[in-house]
Amino acid sequence: MNNFKICDKIILIDKLNYKGNQVDIYLSTKKDINLYDLEKLCDSVGWVRRPFRKVKTAIEHSFLIISLFHVQNNSNVLIGFARATSDHAFNATIWDVVIHPDFQGKGLGKTLMVQIIQHLRSADITTITLFADPQVVTFYKNLGFILDPDGVRGMFWYPR
Ligand SMILES: CC(C)(COP(=O)(O)OP(=O)(O)OC[C@H]1O[C@@H](n2cnc3c(N)ncnc32)[C@H](O)[C@@H]1OP(=O)(O)O)[C@@H](O)C(=O)NCCC(=O)NCCS
């Protein structure tokens, strides 16, 4: 059972400077995310496209979804996303951490990660894992993640 409340729209950052304008950044943990917007966000960082049907299922079955957005002409513009899967007791794994390139380098990735960790801790999850692309290992290390604790090695099995 999640101990955190699903929130529709809470203000995360008041008046972030974006291209000379001040924009408010909101956070939502609702799962009804627009999949086209998410695909656009993932495209913006060059990720390989995944089938919509599978992304929809993955989101539905995730323990926690966090999306970041700002509001433009009365519409939400998705600029950040992360999700976590979990056994709801001990472990959670964070996936799909992304901030739109226009909004990178402004502290949003760090804020997004802090939020996801806080939400998981509020559900009493003790072990949080993730798989870091080589170019972001330092980003995660600075947030307290450690490589190979106690000699543990991540191992993978893929269909041949
Ligand atoms: C990785 C990512 C989420 C970081 O988001 P961001 O909003 O640019 O990061 P922030 O501005 O919050 O940076 C927080 C800190 O991490 C540092 N940082 C950011 N990206 C980094 C990187 N790739 N490597 C090392 N440090 C990094 C920043 O310098 C900053 O340091 P500071 O706290 O000392 O000032 C973002 O670059 C991104 O979406 N990348 C493409 C997708 C991706 O690679 N996701 C991870 C998949 S495992």
Ligand as a Chemical Component Dictionary entry (heavy atoms), coordinates in Angstrom:
data_LIG
# 
_chem_comp.id                   LIG 
_chem_comp.type                 NON-POLYMER 
_chem_comp.pdbx_formal_charge   0 
_chem_comp.three_letter_code    LIG 
# 
loop_
_chem_comp_atom.comp_id 
_chem_comp_atom.atom_id 
_chem_comp_atom.alt_atom_id 
_chem_comp_atom.type_symbol 
_chem_comp_atom.charge 
_chem_comp_atom.model_Cartn_x 
_chem_comp_atom.model_Cartn_y 
_chem_comp_atom.model_Cartn_z 
_chem_comp_atom.pdbx_ordinal 
LIG C1  C1  C 0 20.410 13.333 -16.103 1  
LIG C2  C2  C 0 19.379 14.462 -16.059 2  
LIG C3  C3  C 0 18.054 13.900 -15.523 3  
LIG C4  C4  C 0 19.890 15.552 -15.104 4  
LIG O1  O1  O 0 18.909 16.557 -15.017 5  
LIG P1  P1  P 0 19.285 18.101 -14.841 6  
LIG O2  O2  O 0 18.032 18.828 -14.564 7  
LIG O3  O3  O 0 20.091 18.566 -15.981 8  
LIG O4  O4  O 0 20.228 18.044 -13.554 9  
LIG P2  P2  P 0 20.352 19.165 -12.427 10 
LIG O5  O5  O 0 20.380 20.515 -13.071 11 
LIG O6  O6  O 0 19.345 18.927 -11.385 12 
LIG O7  O7  O 0 21.785 18.844 -11.849 13 
LIG C5  C5  C 0 21.972 18.504 -10.483 14 
LIG C6  C6  C 0 23.450 18.310 -10.274 15 
LIG O8  O8  O 0 23.923 17.225 -11.058 16 
LIG C7  C7  C 0 24.944 17.656 -11.948 17 
LIG N1  N1  N 0 24.724 16.930 -13.212 18 
LIG C8  C8  C 0 23.746 17.072 -14.097 19 
LIG N2  N2  N 0 23.881 16.203 -15.120 20 
LIG C9  C9  C 0 25.006 15.501 -14.845 21 
LIG C10 C10 C 0 25.691 14.457 -15.509 22 
LIG N3  N3  N 0 25.262 13.945 -16.673 23 
LIG N4  N4  N 0 26.812 13.966 -14.937 24 
LIG C11 C11 C 0 27.266 14.454 -13.755 25 
LIG N5  N5  N 0 26.649 15.460 -13.073 26 
LIG C12 C12 C 0 25.542 15.962 -13.618 27 
LIG C13 C13 C 0 24.751 19.141 -12.089 28 
LIG O9  O9  O 0 25.956 19.769 -12.439 29 
LIG C14 C14 C 0 24.279 19.527 -10.701 30 
LIG O10 O10 O 0 25.396 19.594 -9.838  31 
LIG P3  P3  P 0 25.372 20.602 -8.556  32 
LIG O11 O11 O 0 24.244 20.141 -7.660  33 
LIG O12 O12 O 0 26.719 20.415 -7.974  34 
LIG O13 O13 O 0 25.129 21.957 -9.136  35 
LIG C15 C15 C 0 19.177 15.121 -17.434 36 
LIG O14 O14 O 0 20.434 15.574 -17.911 37 
LIG C16 C16 C 0 18.563 14.213 -18.480 38 
LIG O15 O15 O 0 17.343 14.102 -18.580 39 
LIG N6  N6  N 0 19.401 13.556 -19.315 40 
LIG C17 C17 C 0 18.921 12.754 -20.411 41 
LIG C18 C18 C 0 18.237 11.504 -19.950 42 
LIG C19 C19 C 0 19.125 10.636 -19.081 43 
LIG O16 O16 O 0 20.288 10.422 -19.392 44 
LIG N7  N7  N 0 18.533 10.119 -17.993 45 
LIG C20 C20 C 0 19.190 9.225  -17.079 46 
LIG C21 C21 C 0 19.065 7.816  -17.579 47 
LIG S1  S1  S 0 19.882 6.652  -16.477 48 
# 
loop_
_chem_comp_bond.comp_id 
_chem_comp_bond.atom_id_1 
_chem_comp_bond.atom_id_2 
_chem_comp_bond.value_order 
_chem_comp_bond.pdbx_ordinal 
LIG C1  C2  SING 1  
LIG C2  C3  SING 2  
LIG C2  C4  SING 3  
LIG C2  C15 SING 4  
LIG C4  O1  SING 5  
LIG O1  P1  SING 6  
LIG P1  O2  DOUB 7  
LIG P1  O3  SING 8  
LIG P1  O4  SING 9  
LIG O4  P2  SING 10 
LIG P2  O5  DOUB 11 
LIG P2  O6  SING 12 
LIG P2  O7  SING 13 
LIG O7  C5  SING 14 
LIG C5  C6  SING 15 
LIG C6  O8  SING 16 
LIG C6  C14 SING 17 
LIG O8  C7  SING 18 
LIG C7  N1  SING 19 
LIG C7  C13 SING 20 
LIG N1  C8  SING 21 
LIG N1  C12 SING 22 
LIG C8  N2  DOUB 23 
LIG N2  C9  SING 24 
LIG C9  C10 SING 25 
LIG C9  C12 DOUB 26 
LIG C10 N3  SING 27 
LIG C10 N4  DOUB 28 
LIG N4  C11 SING 29 
LIG C11 N5  DOUB 30 
LIG N5  C12 SING 31 
LIG C13 O9  SING 32 
LIG C13 C14 SING 33 
LIG C14 O10 SING 34 
LIG O10 P3  SING 35 
LIG P3  O11 DOUB 36 
LIG P3  O12 SING 37 
LIG P3  O13 SING 38 
LIG C15 O14 SING 39 
LIG C15 C16 SING 40 
LIG C16 O15 DOUB 41 
LIG C16 N6  SING 42 
LIG N6  C17 SING 43 
LIG C17 C18 SING 44 
LIG C18 C19 SING 45 
LIG C19 O16 DOUB 46 
LIG C19 N7  SING 47 
LIG N7  C20 SING 48 
LIG C20 C21 SING 49 
LIG C21 S1  SING 50 
# 
